[in-house]
Amino acid sequence: MPESCTHLDQIKFKHSNKKGCEDCLKIGDSWVHLRLCLICGHVACCDSSKNKHATKHFHATHHPLVRSLEPGEAWLWCYVDEVMPGELGS
């Protein structure tokens, strides 16, 4: 059963054609996994990446929801409620 999140009504983006962390690409760095901000569509790297741009994006914008952009993954994370409120279907 998905955990409770009060921000699912804010989702504006579900997919992205971007193939890299926008912030790492600007500085010529690498990343481990990609996350998509479901509020503005920004693609950033995960917390396993040294730059942790997805979390930095949350702190800068307060956009609460990201999803994994890894192949075969559709899980969501809410930074505010600190829960995985399920998966995002196609």
N, C-alpha and C positions, 0 to 999 in steps of 0.2 A: 504494500500500500504506500503511495507517495506521501512524503511528509508535507506538512502544511506550509504554504508560502502565500503571502498576501500581495504579491507583485505580478502574478501571471497575466493580469489584465493589461499590463504595460508592454507586452511583447509586440514589437513592430517588425522585426527581422527574424527569419527562421533559417535562412541559408545564405551562403556567400560563395562567390567564385574566386575570392582571393586565396592565394596559395602560400601566404607567408605572414609572419608577424609584421604589421605595418611599422611598428616602432623599431624593431630589430633591423628591418630592411633599411630604414633611414640612417642607422648608425653602422651598418655593415656587420652586424652580429648574427649569431645563430640562435635557434630555439629548439625545444624538445617537442612540445605539443601545442596545438592552436586552440584558442577559444574565441567564440563569436559573442559580442555584446548584443543581446536581443533587443536592446532599446535603440541603439544608433547604428549598428552594423559594423562597428570597429572590430578588426581581427587582431588579436594579441596573443602573446605566449603565456603558457601556464606557469604555475608556481614551481614546477620541476626545472624550468628554464632559469638561467642565472639572472635574467632581467625582470622576470615576473611582471611583464607588462599588463596582463589582464587584471591583476589585482591593483596595480598602479592606476589603471584606467578607472576602476571602481572608485578608488580613493579620490581621484580628481573630478569625477563626474557624478558620483553617487548613483550610477546606473546599476540596479541590483542584480540583473540576471545575465548569465552567460550559458552557452552550451558548448559541448565539445565539438570540434570540427574534425576529429580523427575519424578515418574510415570505419564504418560499422558502429559508431557510437552516436547516441542521440540524447545522452543525459544532460540535465540542466543543473546549475548551481545558483542558489540565491545567496549573495554575500550578506545581505541584511538579516535574513532569517536564519542563515547558516544551515541550510537544508538542501537536499537534492529532491526537488518536488516532482520527480518523474522523468519521462522522456518526451521529446518533441517529435511527433510523427511527421511524415512527409507532407 
